[in-house]
Each structure stands twice: as C-alpha cells, then as structure tokens.
C-alpha cells in the first residue's frame, strides 16, 4: 500500500518538477549562450608605417622624393622641378664665372704686366682700382697700413692707361657677379632641400594617420535561446573611419 502511494506521488509531482527544472535550465542556457557568444571581433587592415627619417633622407638626396615616398607627389614634384632649374643656374653661372676669370687674368698678364703666380682674390680686386702698384702702395702708406703694401718685385702691375684698367675691371666684375650667383644657387639648393624635408615629414605623418584610421570593422554576434519563444540569432556589422 505504501509503495502504491509513493508511485502516485511520483506520478503527480514529477512532471511539475521536470517543467520547473527545464525552465531553469533554459534560462541558464540562455544566459550562458548570450554571455559566451555576445562577443566582438575587430578587424583592422595592417599597413606598413612610413619613416619620417627616411623621407628626410630622400628629400636631401633629391627634393620631392620624400613626398613621393609618402604617397603625396602632388607637392613634391614642384621641389623636384625647382631643384632641376636651380642646378641649371648653378652650372651656367659656374661656367660663365670661370670663363670670365680666365679672361681677366689673361688680360691682366698681357696688358698690366701681372705675374699671376701666387696671387689671391684681393690682389685681383685691387689692381682693378689703381693704375699701378705705386699708386696703391702710396695710399696704403698714407693710411699707415704698412702691412698692406705690396712687394714691387712679386706683385707688380702697371696699366698703360685708364681704359685698359676699366676693361679689366668689367671682366673682373662679370666674373665676381657670376660667382655670387653661384653662391646664391648653392643656398637655394640647400633651402629647397630643407623645405622639401619639412613637407615630406608632414606627408608621412598624414599618411600614417590616415592608414591608422582606415576602415575598422566590428562584428557582434548574439544568440538568444528563450523558453516558449523562437530561438533568435543576430549579427551586428559596424565600421568606423
């Protein structure tokens, strides 16, 4: 009789107990699934960073190449063109200055009886201002600048007339003007490289910044297993710039 009563109790309460436990299991399963699957995956394009130091080196070697390396030759090409033009001026002025220097030295030797050996630039400038060495030395002595007096045996000159001296001075002035332009061209070449390097570094920084901010993708998965409801699966797809 006791066995029969126990069977009846089990028959009555077991479905209720199972239903409650099934509900608890479903709830736990839902929480567990959501906790485990509701995760985010980040995908970001890999890229190779550009080196600012390398960009500067390229710009020093040839202006504009640093910008080309950074992927922005739209401004770099102007530095390259400018460098070519400046080199053209440098070469032209150098050749012209050398030719004029050769001309005025030959003229001084032929018409001023100048010994070209061992003479510095100051000497060739002075002989364009005085008719002869006596006039020059007399003025130095009057100014009590005795150290500036030339030795007559080694630094002699004597223009036959003022016209020859003026011709010589014109040749000398042309050469000096050309050499000044050469020095200006050298300065322009240096400046062009400095400015190009600055723009190249800026271009590299912009490139690295743009690449790091490229499409960043975010995928979010969510699986919902709820009792008495249809199971749901969601995928959220996001991107940022």
Backbone torsions as a table, in degrees:
resi	resn	phi	psi	omega
1	UNK	NA	-42.0	178.7
2	UNK	-65.5	-36.2	178.5
3	UNK	-64.6	-38.5	179.9
4	UNK	-65.5	-41.6	178.9
5	UNK	-64.3	-39.0	179.2
6	UNK	-64.5	-40.9	178.5
7	UNK	-63.8	-41.2	-179.6
8	UNK	-62.6	-42.1	-179.8
9	UNK	-64.4	-42.0	178.5
10	UNK	-63.3	-39.3	-179.4
11	UNK	-65.7	-33.6	-176.8
12	UNK	-79.7	-45.8	-170.2
13	UNK	-90.7	-21.3	-176.8
14	UNK	-61.6	-48.3	179.1
15	UNK	-58.7	-40.3	-179.9
16	UNK	-63.7	-42.6	-179.2
17	UNK	-65.2	-43.1	-180.0
18	UNK	-63.8	-41.6	-179.7
19	UNK	-62.2	-42.8	179.7
20	UNK	-64.7	-43.8	-179.3
21	UNK	-66.8	-34.9	178.0
22	UNK	-64.1	-40.5	178.1
23	UNK	-62.6	-43.3	178.7
24	UNK	-64.5	-39.3	179.4
25	UNK	-65.8	-40.3	178.7
26	UNK	-63.9	-42.4	179.9
27	UNK	-62.7	-45.2	179.2
28	UNK	-63.6	-41.0	179.1
29	UNK	-62.3	-41.0	-179.9
30	UNK	-62.2	-45.9	-179.6
31	UNK	-64.2	-41.4	-177.8
32	UNK	-66.5	-43.0	-179.1
33	UNK	-64.7	-46.3	179.6
34	UNK	-61.6	-38.9	-177.9
35	UNK	-67.4	-39.8	-175.5
36	UNK	-81.8	-35.8	-172.6
37	UNK	-94.3	-25.6	-178.5
38	UNK	-75.6	72.5	-178.2
39	UNK	-125.0	166.0	-176.8
40	UNK	-117.8	140.2	176.4
41	UNK	-117.2	128.3	-179.2
42	UNK	-107.9	130.2	175.9
43	UNK	-123.2	126.3	179.8
44	UNK	-135.6	132.8	-179.3
45	UNK	-61.0	132.3	174.7
46	UNK	-80.3	145.0	177.9
47	UNK	-148.3	156.3	-179.8
48	UNK	-94.1	121.4	-179.2
49	UNK	-68.5	142.5	175.3
50	UNK	-83.9	147.9	-178.4
51	UNK	-97.1	125.2	178.1
52	UNK	-66.2	-37.3	179.6
53	UNK	-63.7	-40.3	178.8
54	UNK	-67.4	-36.6	177.2
55	UNK	-63.4	-40.4	177.7
56	UNK	-64.0	-42.3	180.0
57	UNK	-61.7	-44.0	178.1
58	UNK	-62.2	-39.6	-179.4
59	UNK	-67.4	-34.3	178.3
60	UNK	-69.2	-40.9	179.7
61	UNK	-67.7	-45.5	178.1
62	UNK	-152.9	110.4	-179.4
63	UNK	-53.3	136.1	-178.7
64	UNK	102.5	-25.4	-178.4
65	UNK	-71.1	-28.6	175.8
66	UNK	-64.7	-41.3	177.0
67	UNK	-67.2	-38.2	177.0
68	UNK	-62.4	-41.2	177.2
69	UNK	-61.5	-36.1	180.0
70	UNK	-83.6	0.9	177.5
71	UNK	81.1	22.3	-179.6
72	UNK	-137.1	72.0	-177.6
73	UNK	-85.2	1.5	-179.8
74	UNK	-62.3	-34.6	174.2
75	UNK	-96.1	-31.0	-177.4
76	UNK	-62.8	-30.9	-177.6
77	UNK	-63.4	-29.6	179.4
78	UNK	-69.8	-34.2	175.9
79	UNK	-68.2	-37.4	178.4
80	UNK	-66.1	-43.8	178.8
81	UNK	-63.5	-44.8	179.4
82	UNK	-60.3	-39.0	-179.5
83	UNK	-64.4	-40.8	177.5
84	UNK	-62.8	-42.0	179.9
85	UNK	-65.2	-43.9	-179.3
86	UNK	-63.7	-41.6	177.5
87	UNK	-62.3	-34.6	176.3
88	UNK	-62.9	-45.3	176.8
89	UNK	-62.9	-42.7	-179.7
90	UNK	-58.4	-48.1	-179.1
91	UNK	-64.4	-43.6	-178.6
92	UNK	-63.8	-46.7	-179.8
93	UNK	-67.0	-34.9	179.1
94	UNK	-64.9	-46.4	179.5
95	UNK	-63.5	-44.8	-179.6
96	UNK	-63.6	-44.6	180.0
97	UNK	-62.1	-41.8	178.3
98	UNK	-63.5	-40.5	179.1
99	UNK	-64.2	-44.2	-179.7
100	UNK	-68.0	-35.0	177.0
101	UNK	-63.7	-43.0	177.2
102	UNK	-63.0	-37.0	-179.6
103	UNK	-67.2	-45.9	-175.8
104	UNK	-71.9	-30.5	176.5
105	UNK	-70.1	-39.6	176.9
106	UNK	-65.6	-39.1	178.6
107	UNK	-65.0	-44.0	179.6
108	UNK	-62.7	-39.0	178.9
109	UNK	-67.1	-39.6	-175.5
110	UNK	-78.2	-40.1	-171.9
111	UNK	-110.3	-13.2	-180.0
112	UNK	-115.3	2.9	179.9
113	UNK	56.5	40.6	-177.5
114	UNK	-90.1	133.4	171.3
115	UNK	-88.5	111.9	-172.4
116	UNK	-73.5	-17.4	-174.8
117	UNK	-67.1	129.7	173.7
118	UNK	72.0	18.8	-178.1
119	UNK	-96.5	140.0	179.4
120	UNK	-97.3	179.0	-177.4
121	UNK	-64.1	-35.5	-179.5
122	UNK	-63.2	-37.9	178.9
123	UNK	-62.1	-47.2	-178.8
124	UNK	-66.4	-26.4	174.7
125	UNK	-73.9	-40.3	-177.7
126	UNK	-66.7	-38.1	-177.2
127	UNK	-71.6	-10.9	175.3
128	UNK	-83.4	-10.4	-176.1
129	UNK	-106.3	-19.9	-175.9
130	UNK	-124.3	147.1	-178.0
131	UNK	-69.0	-34.0	-178.6
132	UNK	-156.9	173.9	-176.3
133	UNK	-69.1	-30.2	178.8
134	UNK	-62.4	-44.2	179.2
135	UNK	-61.8	-41.0	-179.9
136	UNK	-64.6	-50.1	-177.3
137	UNK	-64.1	-36.8	179.1
138	UNK	-61.4	-44.0	179.8
139	UNK	-65.2	-38.8	179.4
140	UNK	-65.3	-39.2	179.1
141	UNK	-67.6	-37.9	178.2
142	UNK	-65.2	-34.1	178.8
143	UNK	-85.2	3.8	178.8
144	UNK	58.7	33.6	175.0
145	UNK	-105.0	69.7	-172.8
146	UNK	-68.4	-26.0	179.1
147	UNK	-69.0	-20.8	-178.2
148	UNK	-87.3	-6.2	-178.9
149	UNK	-68.0	133.1	179.9
150	UNK	-85.3	149.2	172.4
151	UNK	-75.7	124.3	-176.2
152	UNK	-63.0	-33.4	-176.5
153	UNK	-72.6	-31.8	-176.1
154	UNK	-104.0	-25.9	-173.6
155	UNK	-120.5	29.6	-177.1
156	UNK	-68.3	143.1	165.9
157	UNK	-155.2	153.6	179.9
158	UNK	-159.7	104.7	176.8
159	UNK	-74.3	140.8	-178.4
160	UNK	-68.9	-30.5	177.3
161	UNK	-159.1	171.0	-177.7
162	UNK	-68.4	-26.0	179.4
163	UNK	-63.9	-44.6	178.5
164	UNK	-62.0	-41.2	178.2
165	UNK	-60.9	-41.4	-179.5
166	UNK	-67.2	-38.2	176.5
167	UNK	-61.6	-44.3	178.0
168	UNK	-61.3	-43.8	-177.9
169	UNK	-63.1	-37.3	178.1
170	UNK	-63.3	-42.2	178.2
171	UNK	-64.7	-43.8	179.7
172	UNK	-63.6	-43.5	180.0
173	UNK	-63.1	-39.7	179.1
174	UNK	-62.6	-41.6	178.7
175	UNK	-65.5	-44.6	-179.4
176	UNK	-64.0	-38.4	177.8
177	UNK	-63.2	-40.8	178.9
178	UNK	-64.1	-41.6	179.9
179	UNK	-68.5	-33.9	174.7
180	UNK	-63.5	-38.9	177.0
181	UNK	-66.4	-33.5	176.2
182	UNK	-63.4	-44.6	178.4
183	UNK	-63.4	-37.2	176.4
184	UNK	-64.3	-40.3	179.6
185	UNK	-64.2	-39.2	177.6
186	UNK	-61.9	-43.8	177.1
187	UNK	-61.8	-39.0	179.0
188	UNK	-66.8	-37.1	177.3
189	UNK	-62.8	-42.4	179.2
190	UNK	-66.0	-46.1	-179.5
191	UNK	-62.1	-40.5	179.3
192	UNK	-60.5	-37.4	178.4
193	UNK	-71.3	-39.0	179.2
194	UNK	-63.7	-47.9	-179.3
195	UNK	-65.1	-41.2	178.2
196	UNK	-61.8	-39.6	178.9
197	UNK	-63.7	-39.5	178.7
198	UNK	-62.4	-46.4	178.9
199	UNK	-65.5	-35.5	-180.0
200	UNK	-65.4	-42.7	178.0
201	UNK	-62.7	-41.8	177.9
202	UNK	-63.4	-40.5	179.0
203	UNK	-65.6	-38.7	178.0
204	UNK	-64.4	-44.1	179.0
205	UNK	-61.9	-41.4	178.1
206	UNK	-64.6	-40.4	179.9
207	UNK	-62.6	-49.7	-178.9
208	UNK	-62.4	-37.8	179.6
209	UNK	-67.3	-42.4	-180.0
210	UNK	-65.2	-41.2	-179.2
211	UNK	-66.9	-38.6	179.9
212	UNK	-68.8	-22.7	179.1
213	UNK	-100.2	14.9	178.3
214	UNK	-63.5	174.5	-176.5
215	UNK	-47.0	119.0	176.4
216	UNK	-110.4	113.6	-172.2
217	UNK	-97.3	141.0	178.8
218	UNK	-131.6	122.7	179.4
219	UNK	-117.4	127.7	-177.7
220	UNK	-121.2	121.8	178.7
221	UNK	-105.7	139.9	177.9
222	UNK	-143.3	125.5	177.5
223	UNK	-117.5	122.9	-177.0
224	UNK	-112.5	121.7	177.2
225	UNK	-119.4	93.9	-174.8
226	UNK	-111.7	142.3	179.5
227	UNK	-64.9	142.4	177.6
228	UNK	63.6	10.0	178.0
229	UNK	-129.2	157.8	179.4
230	UNK	-70.3	136.7	177.9
231	UNK	-62.6	139.0	-177.9
232	UNK	-120.5	142.9	174.6
233	UNK	-128.5	122.9	-177.6
234	UNK	-122.3	143.0	174.5
235	UNK	-132.3	119.5	177.3
236	UNK	-101.9	129.1	-175.4
237	UNK	-118.8	114.9	-177.1
238	UNK	-127.6	151.6	173.0
239	UNK	-142.7	152.4	178.7
240	UNK	-133.0	155.4	-178.7
241	UNK	-110.6	NA	NA
